[in-house]
Structure formats: C-alpha cells, structure tokens
Amino acid sequence: MAYKKHYSVLNKEVVDILMEDSEQLQNIKFADMTFGAGGHTFALAESAKNVSVYSVDQDPDALKNGKENINELGLSERVFLHDMNFEQFPEFIRSSDSEMKFNGIVADLGVSSHHFDEGDRGFSFRFDAPLDMRMDVDNDELETAADIVNNYSKEDLEKIFFTYGEEKFTHRIVKSILEHRESAPIETTKQLEKIIIDCYPKKLQFGKINPATKCFQALRIKVNKELDVLENVIPGLLELLEINGRLAIITFHSLEDRIVKNLFKDAVQSDVPYELYNKKPILPSHGELEENPRSRSAKLRVITKINEKKSKNKYAQFSKIGENR
Ligand SMILES: C[S@@+](CC[C@H](N)C(=O)[O-])C[C@H]1O[C@@H](n2cnc3c(N)ncnc32)[C@H](O)[C@@H]1O
C-alpha cells in the first residue's frame, strides 16, 4: 500500500539538539523509536556521514515503504529498520550487543498522517471503514476498536472516553453505544461517528471540530496501549544513552506529555546523572505551524545523560572536607 507523505514535526530542532557536541565523535549512533515515513531518521542520517541510525516501527506499511526508501537513498549501510513495538527496543539492544549505547534517541509519538489518510485502517471518521485502529495491524492479539466498543462494560468505556479523550459528553455517548450494540454490533467508523454526533447538542454537531474526534483519539490510545508502552520504555531508553547522549520525545497530548515530564523528573532525581536539556517543552515555530497545522499540539522534551551529577548544595564540597577531618 502506497505510504502517504508525512510532515516531520520539529525535525530541525531534533537534529540540531541530537547533533550538538558531536564533532569530536568518530561514529555517531542514533535510534529512532517511531520511523513512520522516516523523516527524523533520514534527517539524522544525512546530517553527517559518520551517523548510523537504528530505527523501529510496528506498522507494516511504514516498514515496507521505509525499507524501499532506505535502499533508494543508498543508506542501507547506515540505517537499520526493525519491525517491533518500541517497548521491546531496550531488551532487543541488550540481547544483541550489551555494550551498545546511543548518542541520541528520538521518539515522535502517536500515529502518522498515513494512518489518518489511509481510510481502511479505521483511524479516521472521514472514511467508512471497519473500526480497527491497530498500528500493528498484523497482531491478532491486540483488541480492535470494534472489540472495545462492542464488549467493554459501561464503566470501562466511560473511563476510556473520559480519561484518554477528555470527552465531556461521555455519559450520553456510552449510554447510546450500549443501546445500539444491543440490537447489532457497531462495526464501522461511520456508524460510531453518527452515534457520537447524535449525542452532541444540535448547535455543536457541525462545528469546526468533528464531535467524534476525542472518542476516536481515546480508542486509538487504548487499542495501541500508547500510554503504557511509553511509560514502560522510557527507563530502558535512558539506560541506552551514552554520556552526553540525549533522549528527545515529541508528544501530542497532555497525557503523554505528563508521563514524559514526570519520568524525566524522576531520572534527574535518581542516582544516575541526567539533566533536563530544557525546563519548558520546545514548541514548533510559527513557520512550522503555518506549513503544518497538525504540529500545533506538539511538545518536545529532551534529557541528557551527563558525566557527573551537579550538586544542588553549594556547600557540599565543604562538608566533604569536613568529613575528612
Ligand atoms: C508520528 S509517526 C512518526 C513520523 C516520523 N517521525 C517521520 O518523521 O516520518 C509515528 C510512527 O511511529 C509508529 N509507532 C507509534 N507507536 C509505536 C510503538 N509503540 N512501537 C513502534 N512504532 C510505533 C507508528 O506506526 C508511526 O509510523
């Protein structure tokens, strides 16, 4: 299936930050947890001849298209694309080469434009398609959006729409889903979209933002366990960093951003020395927002593995001298 174009969010910023301080290095090793259309991977690989990039994706379309592009660009000696959920990446590296560390790792979370524009995957209500929403569409162990909508309890559905979608008409929507599914399963994007729109007050039904947006986002997050895998992988990725290596994560909603912010904070407070590259998240420039309005909710947070922990206590050295007396 042809892979749709994807605008790589905060691409220049990611490359500049990960390449900073790399002039002295002979071989620069990066990892990209979310290859997608390869925008970040290729920009990193093309930034210098001594860069190699280990990339992963779990989407079969992204992998097929990616392998073709890597060959076409003549990068097969320096860009290595693997089929896996990024949650498995730290263990995959540890078991293939326990010494391997990275000078930079990037993750650009969520789905790509391809998913939204490729109607038959069920991510978008713009097309009528089976309610699927699995990025790893070949993984039969994953529940589809239809499985969730048709089998989950009232309480669980409310939790999903409310927590992952912050949908304020959750109660009405779930009540209506339960009524509809009693007569027949809800199987398609358009069926679900109509149920949701009908639960909205008339004056909000045809506004700028489709009322189904939040519930579709919530289902996608649940189907792909997006928050769980993010939370599970960050500690492992931090361990894979070289000294001065950076982990850069781009998030698209507050739930993801909170996880990254808190786990980075925990890392800074741990015994291993890390420091935040930026206290506040880096946002797309006005120029980028004009070119790609889908970047509007993107936030980039970066953490660096450092050599030695800086002491917050300016008298620490004196107390050490005191201890030696
Ligand atoms: C926003 S796109 C990345 C776009 C990419 N940075 C680019 O510039 O083209 C996210 C990609 O990551 C993949 N992805 C998301 N979560 C993943 C996970 N847990 N494991 C592996 N791949 C994942 C999706 O399949 C999608 O292709």
The ligand as an SDF file (V2000), in Angstrom:
LIG
                    3D

 27 29  0  0  0  0  0  0  0  0999 V2000
    4.1580   10.3470   14.2150 C   0  0  0  0  0  0  0  0  0  0  0  0
    4.6950    8.9770   13.3010 S   0  0  0  0  0  0  0  0  0  0  0  0
    6.4270    9.2400   13.1560 C   0  0  0  0  0  0  0  0  0  0  0  0
    6.7960   10.0180   11.9590 C   0  0  0  0  0  0  0  0  0  0  0  0
    8.2870   10.1030   11.7220 C   0  0  0  0  0  0  0  0  0  0  0  0
    9.0000   10.6940   12.8270 N   0  0  0  0  0  0  0  0  0  0  0  0
    8.5700   10.8580   10.4500 C   0  0  0  0  0  0  0  0  0  0  0  0
    9.1730   11.9270   10.5310 O   0  0  0  0  0  0  0  0  0  0  0  0
    8.1930   10.3950    9.3810 O   0  0  0  0  0  0  0  0  0  0  0  0
    4.6750    7.6960   14.4470 C   0  0  0  0  0  0  0  0  0  0  0  0
    5.1190    6.3520   13.8810 C   0  0  0  0  0  0  0  0  0  0  0  0
    5.5080    5.5660   14.9760 O   0  0  0  0  0  0  0  0  0  0  0  0
    4.9120    4.3130   14.9200 C   0  0  0  0  0  0  0  0  0  0  0  0
    4.6720    3.9220   16.3050 N   0  0  0  0  0  0  0  0  0  0  0  0
    3.8810    4.5160   17.2140 C   0  0  0  0  0  0  0  0  0  0  0  0
    3.9330    3.8690   18.3830 N   0  0  0  0  0  0  0  0  0  0  0  0
    4.8140    2.8500   18.2080 C   0  0  0  0  0  0  0  0  0  0  0  0
    5.2970    1.8210   19.0640 C   0  0  0  0  0  0  0  0  0  0  0  0
    4.8850    1.7010   20.3220 N   0  0  0  0  0  0  0  0  0  0  0  0
    6.2150    0.9720   18.5640 N   0  0  0  0  0  0  0  0  0  0  0  0
    6.6520    1.0710   17.2790 C   0  0  0  0  0  0  0  0  0  0  0  0
    6.2020    2.0140   16.4230 N   0  0  0  0  0  0  0  0  0  0  0  0
    5.2960    2.8960   16.8880 C   0  0  0  0  0  0  0  0  0  0  0  0
    3.6540    4.4730   14.1090 C   0  0  0  0  0  0  0  0  0  0  0  0
    3.3480    3.2630   13.4480 O   0  0  0  0  0  0  0  0  0  0  0  0
    4.0450    5.5870   13.1490 C   0  0  0  0  0  0  0  0  0  0  0  0
    4.5450    5.0640   11.9640 O   0  0  0  0  0  0  0  0  0  0  0  0
  1  2  1  0
  2  3  1  0
  2 10  1  0
  3  4  1  0
  4  5  1  0
  5  6  1  0
  5  7  1  0
  7  8  2  0
  7  9  1  0
 10 11  1  0
 11 12  1  0
 11 26  1  0
 12 13  1  0
 13 14  1  0
 13 24  1  0
 14 15  1  0
 14 23  1  0
 15 16  2  0
 16 17  1  0
 17 18  1  0
 17 23  2  0
 18 19  1  0
 18 20  2  0
 20 21  1  0
 21 22  2  0
 22 23  1  0
 24 25  1  0
 24 26  1  0
 26 27  1  0
M  CHG  2   2   1   9  -1
M  END
$$$$
